[in-house]
């Protein structure tokens, strides 16, 4: 039951204008399937620009409107700085890695 409610999306390379449309479609599919929590694992994302950040914000709003949640993990230094400069580090729930997210999830269940 838990795996149906939690979906993990792991983009790679640059999260920029060329990939943001596909990213939004992926999130919309999660919403349509009734996913409650979407974890975006950014471990393999090497660069994010304003388009990528915009796609994350839109995904966050889309999921929130569907009574779901978007969380992030494994952000690199460049993304962390981008988040801090834009104040997005206060908006997104960010976990160090997937393991920390899973521990948090287990704490909420038990």
Protein Blocks (a to p, Z undefined) as FASTA:
>chain_A
ZZmmpccdddehjadfklmmmmmmmmmmmmmnopabdcddfklpmbdcfklmmmmmmmmm
mmmmnopacddehiafklmmmmmmnopmmmpccdfblmlmmmmmmmmmZZ
